[in-house]
């Protein structure tokens, strides 16, 4: 006969098996539920609910969790693009960034973008003003050099005329050593050499092309100054009234793209004009 607590008793073995398999069978016999660790919603990789139990009605569905992850990645891509961190390519063209994109950024990101755009736009705009001032300085330099060369040529031409008149109207002679020379013959030879030097100076003046360089500098100044004033007026009209807002960032982005295109157009135009002058524009009538 088996005893109640004997290891050979089948009922005793079945009771021990149930005690091991039933997680709600407390040692004190009260049947209390063991504590379960609470886990935040959406952070449980096993798909458990708010209380960490499978099948909890508050557990997030797999579709909502994937959608949330995609939204987090999209926001992370925006932030990383603003901060200059490497991320996947932004699929919207720079000139086509909609206003909704800027409205989707928080206040700190909008402030960061506004100051960056302000720095880049202001730097490029200031470069246009500096180019205009450089053109004015180049124009003044060309004017001074042209005046110097013209005065030199005028005086040298007058001296040549005096030498020719002396050679034609004098009969004086002078003695050098033991030989006697005619002053008219000496002036004729001197006038020939002087004419060669005068021709060389005239060709150098024509080669330097100061009149064409003056005209080019004046046109360059007008082009850069006109672009500077236009975009400065755009900034006063479309940026400053909106302060640091998504609308200001949107307008700044558009104006900056237009300013880049305008600056490239001006550089190509000035370069083309300089190439034309070097190829055959330095001939003075």
KALINJO-V36187 format. One record per residue. N is the residue number from 1. RES is the residue in one letter. PSI is psi in whole degrees, -180 to 180 (* if undefined). Layout:
N;RES;PSI  N;RES;PSI
This chain:
1;X;131  2;X;140  3;X;159  4;X;-38  5;X;16  6;X;144  7;X;-21  8;X;-4  9;X;122  10;X;-37  11;X;-36  12;X;-40  13;X;-41  14;X;-37  15;X;-40  16;X;-37  17;X;-43  18;X;-37  19;X;-35  20;X;-34  21;X;-22  22;X;109  23;X;-17  24;X;2  25;X;94  26;X;156  27;X;-29  28;X;0  29;X;6  30;X;-13  31;X;30  32;X;151  33;X;132  34;X;152  35;X;135  36;X;133  37;X;127  38;X;133  39;X;138  40;X;150  41;X;136  42;X;-1  43;X;7  44;X;110  45;X;-17  46;X;-6  47;X;13  48;X;164  49;X;-162  50;X;-35  51;X;12  52;X;14  53;X;140  54;X;135  55;X;9  56;X;135  57;X;-20  58;X;2  59;X;135  60;X;141  61;X;155  62;X;-35  63;X;-44  64;X;-37  65;X;-41  66;X;-40  67;X;-40  68;X;-40  69;X;-40  70;X;-40  71;X;-39  72;X;-41  73;X;-38  74;X;-44  75;X;-38  76;X;-37  77;X;-39  78;X;-49  79;X;-43  80;X;-33  81;X;-39  82;X;-42  83;X;-6  84;X;15  85;X;154  86;X;136  87;X;179  88;X;154  89;X;138  90;X;128  91;X;8  92;X;134  93;X;151  94;X;-40  95;X;-11  96;X;15  97;X;119  98;X;166  99;X;-30  100;X;-29  101;X;-44  102;X;-34  103;X;-22  104;X;-7  105;X;152  106;X;177  107;X;-38  108;X;-42  109;X;-40  110;X;-42  111;X;-43  112;X;-47  113;X;-40  114;X;-46  115;X;-35  116;X;-47  117;X;-37  118;X;-40  119;X;-49  120;X;-45  121;X;-45  122;X;-38  123;X;-46  124;X;-37  125;X;-39  126;X;-32  127;X;-37  128;X;-42  129;X;-40  130;X;-39  131;X;-37  132;X;-43  133;X;-38  134;X;-37  135;X;-37  136;X;-44  137;X;-40  138;X;-37  139;X;-45  140;X;-40  141;X;-42  142;X;-37  143;X;-45  144;X;-46  145;X;-39  146;X;-41  147;X;-41  148;X;-46  149;X;-42  150;X;-42  151;X;-39  152;X;-45  153;X;-40  154;X;-46  155;X;-42  156;X;-37  157;X;-38  158;X;-40  159;X;-37  160;X;-39  161;X;-39  162;X;-42  163;X;-42  164;X;-40  165;X;-38  166;X;-42  167;X;-31  168;X;-24  169;X;8  170;X;150  171;X;14  172;X;155  173;X;161  174;X;155  175;X;131  176;X;108  177;X;-123  178;X;6  179;X;153  180;X;133  181;X;152  182;X;134  183;X;-32  184;X;-43  185;X;-39  186;X;-43  187;X;-33  188;X;-46  189;X;-42  190;X;-38  191;X;-34  192;X;-48  193;X;-39  194;X;-37  195;X;-36  196;X;-45  197;X;-38  198;X;-38  199;X;-40  200;X;-43  201;X;-40  202;X;-41  203;X;-39  204;X;-41  205;X;-41  206;X;-37  207;X;-40  208;X;-31  209;X;49  210;X;-36  211;X;-44  212;X;-37  213;X;-35  214;X;-46  215;X;-40  216;X;-43  217;X;-39  218;X;-43  219;X;-40  220;X;-42  221;X;-43  222;X;-40  223;X;-50  224;X;-40  225;X;-39  226;X;-43  227;X;-41  228;X;-47  229;X;-36  230;X;-50  231;X;-26  232;X;-39  233;X;-38  234;X;-40  235;X;-41  236;X;-28  237;X;-42  238;X;-7  239;X;-57  240;X;-38  241;X;-21  242;X;-5  243;X;-146  244;X;86  245;X;165  246;X;-35  247;X;-39  248;X;-41  249;X;-41  250;X;-47  251;X;-39  252;X;-41  253;X;-44  254;X;-46  255;X;-36  256;X;-40  257;X;-43  258;X;-37  259;X;-38  260;X;-45  261;X;-39  262;X;-42  263;X;-39  264;X;-41  265;X;-42  266;X;-42  267;X;-42  268;X;-39  269;X;-44  270;X;-40  271;X;-41  272;X;-39  273;X;-41  274;X;-37  275;X;-39  276;X;-40  277;X;-40  278;X;-30  279;X;-23  280;X;13  281;X;5  282;X;21  283;X;120  284;X;134  285;X;*
